[in-house]
C-alpha cells in the first residue's frame, strides 16, 4: 500500500469514528513579519514556543483522539527554523494545511512538498491596496510570486482573501482571476475578538471600523454570486451550505444558523501548547493533558458554554461546526468530492 493510501485509510477510520473531534488548528508561533491593519498578532508577539519535539508529541496526541484535518498557522509558521520537521510529521498523519502571509512560501518549497494545501493570503488585485492592508511594501508581489512558484512546483496552493468592507466589492474579480488560473479559493471573513480576559487563548484582533462589513446587501449578493459560481467551477473550496450560513448573518432578520461545536468537533492549540475550543475563550489546559481531560466534567461544561456562544463569526469555526459528524462528513464529501480526490493522488 502506498503512503498516500495508508494515510487515506487511517483518515477514513478516524473520520467515521463518532464522538471524537476531527479538526484542529495549531498556532505554532506568535511571531509575524507583517503588520496587517486588521490584526494585532504582530503587536503581541512572543518569543516563547514549543520545540519541534514537543509539537510532534502533541500531534501524536491529536491523532490518537481522532483529529483528521490539521491547520498549521501562527503568526507565520514558516518563520520557524524547524518548521520542516513539524510539517513532515504532520503530513504523515493529517490532511494538513499551512497558512502563509505570502512572504515565505516561495523560499520554503522543499519544506512544503508533503503538505496537502498551502494557503496564501491575498486581499486585493490592487498591489498598493493589498500592501496597505498588510502594511508591508512588496507584500503583494511576494504573495503572487509564492502562488506562481507553488503552482509550478506542483504543490497544491489556495488563495485565502479576508472579506471585509475594505475589499467587499472586488472579491468576485479576485475569485475569477485565480480560478481562471486553476487556483482554488477559500475565504476568510474579517472578524475581531470581543473577549478582554488576559487568559484568552490567542487574541487575533480588535474592531477596526474600516474593515467591519456595513453594506450587508452587498455581502448577501456576494454569497449568492459565489453559490452560483460554484455550480460551474469547483475551485471554490467551500460548500453551498457554508455560504448560505454566512449569508444568513447579513440577510434581513439576520441570525446565526448554527450552533458552535468547539471542543466537540474542533479545538485550537497555541504556541505554548495550551488548548481551548477556540481562540476566543480562555485556555482550558495543556495539549499533553488532553486525553485525560477530553471526557471530564470540566470539558462537558465548557462544551455547553461554547455551544451557546455567539461572540464570533470566524468562517473556519462555522465550517467545523457544520461538518464535524460522520453524517455531515459524508454530505461534505458528496459536495466536494473532486477536491477530496486531489488530496490522495
C-alpha positions, 0 to 999 in steps of 0.5 A: 500500500502506498503512503498516500493510501495508508494515510487515506485509510487511517483518515477514513477510520478516524473520520467515521469514528463518532464522538471524537473531534476531527479538526484542529488548528495549531498556532505554532508561533506568535511571531509575524513579519507583517503588520496587517491593519486588521490584526494585532498578532504582530503587536503581541508577539512572543518569543516563547514556543514549543520545540519541534519535539514537543509539537510532534508529541502533541500531534501524536496526541491529536491523532490518537483522539481522532483529529483528521484535518490539521491547520498549521498557522501562527503568526507565520509558521514558516518563520520557524527554523524547524518548521520542516520537521513539524510539517513532515510529521504532520503530513504523515498523519493529517490532511494538513494545511499551512497558512502563509502571509505570502512572504515565505512560501516561495523560499520554503518549497522543499519544506512544503512538498508533503503538505496537502494545501498551502494557503496564501493570503491575498486581499486585493488585485490592487498591489498598493491596496493589498500592501496597505492592508498588510502594511508591508511594501512588496507584500503583494508581489511576494504573495503572487510570486509564492502562488506562481512558484507553488503552482509550478512546483506542483504543490497544491496552493489556495488563495485565502482573501479576508472579506471585509468592507475594505475589499467587499466589492472586488472579491468576485474579480479576485475569485475569477482571476485565480480560478481562471488560473486553476487556483482554488479559493477559500475565504476568510471573513474579517472578524475581531475578538470581543473577549478582554480576559488576559487568559484568552487563548490567542487574541487575533484582533480588535474592531477596526471600523474600516474593515467591519462589513456595513453594506450587508446587501452587498455581502448577501449578493456576494454569497449568492454570486459565489453559490452560483459560481460554484455550480460551474467551477469547483475551485471554490473550496467551500460548500453551498451550505457554508455560504448560505450560513454566512449569508444568513448573518447579513440577510434581513432578520439576520441570525446565526444558523448554527450552533458552535461545536468547539471542543466537540468537533474542533479545538485550537492549540497555541504556541505554548501548547495550551488548548481551548475550543477556540481562540476566543475563550480562555485556555482550558489546559495543556495539549499533553493533558488532553486525553485525560481531560477530553471526557471530564466534567470540566470539558462537558461544561465548557462544551455547553458554554461554547455551544451557546456562544455567539461572540464570533463569526470566524468562517473556519469555526462555522465550517467545523461546526457544520461538518464535524459528524460522520453524517455531515462528513459524508454530505461534505464529501458528496459536495466536494468530492473532486477536491477530496480526490486531489488530496490522495493522488 
